[in-house]
Amino acid sequence: MSPLDRLLAIEELRQLEARYARLADKHDWTALANLFTPEGILAPLDEFGTEIFRASGRLEIAATLGARNGKDVRTVHQLFSSEIDISSTNAANGVWAMADLVFRDGPPPRPFRTMRGWGHYHVAYSRLDGEWLIASKTQTRLHREFTH
């Protein structure tokens, strides 16, 4: 790839991740799932490295996120610094520093009232038919704080 093509690919991936964060906060799970390849994987981990869930494929990603985030949940996702490695015209990897807030407004019993988390997204990207998509996204956690 030329240096200009590499920079354009990096910007396209930044835009993809910005859409991911916006759609997560809008709870538009179908649109968010469509940012993944058809067989894409979403796997968040807790701060101990234990997988919280694993969703494979667009339908399962949308259904899992919808089931975990009801009408009483509000979220704020923020992405910070990124490291993006373009390995070919159709493949890339990235690591994104992230923070999120989750507010649960429903009455008890609920697992928590608020959760603040910090960590990283580790992402593999594929370009299909000229469009960059998420092939897999693993969220790792450095720390989480809960209020009940």
C-alpha positions in Angstrom: 0.0 0.0 0.0 1.1 3.5 -0.6 1.5 5.8 2.4 -1.6 7.7 1.3 -3.7 4.5 1.0 -2.4 3.4 4.4 -3.5 6.7 6.0 -6.9 6.5 4.2 -7.4 3.0 5.6 -6.5 4.1 9.1 -9.0 7.0 8.9 -11.7 4.6 7.6 -11.0 2.3 10.7 -11.3 5.3 13.0 -14.6 6.2 11.5 -15.8 2.6 11.9 -14.9 2.6 15.6 -16.6 6.0 16.1 -19.8 4.5 14.6 -19.5 1.5 16.9 -19.3 3.7 20.0 -22.2 5.9 18.8 -24.5 3.0 17.9 -23.7 1.3 21.2 -24.9 4.4 23.1 -28.0 4.6 20.9 -28.6 0.9 21.6 -29.1 0.3 17.8 -27.9 -3.3 18.1 -28.8 -4.3 14.5 -26.8 -1.4 13.0 -23.9 -2.1 15.4 -23.9 -5.8 14.5 -23.7 -4.8 10.8 -20.4 -3.2 11.5 -19.1 -6.8 11.9 -18.3 -9.3 9.2 -21.1 -11.9 8.8 -19.2 -14.3 11.1 -17.7 -11.6 13.3 -17.1 -12.2 17.0 -17.6 -10.0 20.0 -16.1 -11.1 23.3 -15.8 -8.8 26.3 -13.6 -9.9 29.3 -13.7 -8.8 32.9 -10.7 -7.4 34.7 -9.5 -10.9 35.6 -9.5 -12.1 31.9 -12.7 -14.1 32.3 -15.0 -14.0 29.2 -18.3 -12.3 30.1 -20.0 -13.6 26.9 -19.1 -14.5 23.4 -21.4 -13.7 20.5 -20.6 -14.9 16.9 -22.3 -13.6 13.8 -24.4 -10.5 13.3 -27.7 -12.0 14.5 -26.2 -13.3 17.7 -24.3 -10.1 18.4 -27.5 -8.0 18.1 -29.6 -10.4 20.1 -27.0 -10.8 22.9 -26.5 -7.0 23.3 -30.2 -6.4 23.2 -30.9 -8.9 25.9 -28.1 -7.5 28.1 -29.1 -3.9 27.7 -32.8 -3.3 28.4 -34.7 -0.1 28.4 -33.5 0.7 31.9 -29.8 0.8 30.8 -28.0 3.9 29.5 -24.4 3.8 28.3 -21.6 6.1 27.5 -18.7 4.7 25.4 -15.5 6.7 24.8 -12.5 5.7 22.7 -9.1 7.4 23.1 -5.8 6.6 21.7 -5.5 3.9 19.0 -2.7 1.8 17.5 -3.7 0.6 14.0 -1.5 -1.8 12.0 -2.5 -2.2 8.3 -1.2 -5.7 7.4 -2.6 -5.8 3.8 -5.2 -4.0 1.6 -7.9 -6.2 3.3 -6.7 -6.9 6.8 -5.7 -4.8 9.8 -5.5 -4.9 13.6 -6.0 -2.3 16.2 -5.9 -1.6 19.9 -8.1 1.2 21.3 -7.9 2.6 24.8 -11.5 2.9 26.1 -13.7 3.9 29.0 -17.4 3.2 29.5 -20.2 4.1 31.9 -23.3 2.0 32.4 -26.3 3.3 34.3 -29.2 1.0 35.3 -32.3 3.0 36.1 -34.7 0.2 36.9 -35.8 -0.8 40.4 -33.9 -3.4 42.5 -33.1 -6.1 42.2 -30.4 -5.1 39.7 -26.8 -6.2 39.4 -25.6 -2.6 40.0 -26.7 1.0 39.7 -23.7 2.3 37.8 -20.5 0.8 36.4 -17.4 2.6 35.3 -14.9 0.7 33.3 -11.5 1.2 31.7 -9.6 -1.0 29.3 -8.9 -1.7 25.7 -10.6 -3.0 22.6 -8.4 -5.5 20.6 -9.8 -5.6 17.1 -9.2 -7.6 13.9 -10.5 -5.9 10.8 -11.4 -7.3 7.4 -12.2 -5.3 4.2 -15.0 -7.0 2.3 -16.2 -5.5 -1.0 -14.2 -2.3 -0.3 -15.7 -1.8 3.2 -13.8 -2.2 6.5 -15.7 -4.4 9.0 -14.9 -5.8 12.4 -13.9 -9.5 12.2 -13.4 -9.8 15.9 -13.4 -7.5 18.9 -12.2 -8.5 22.4 -12.7 -6.0 25.2 -10.1 -6.3 28.0 -10.6 -4.6 31.3 -8.0 -2.9 33.5 -10.5 -1.9 36.2 -14.2 -1.6 36.9 -16.1 0.3 39.7 -19.6 -0.4 40.7 -22.2 1.4 42.8 -25.3 -0.3 44.0 
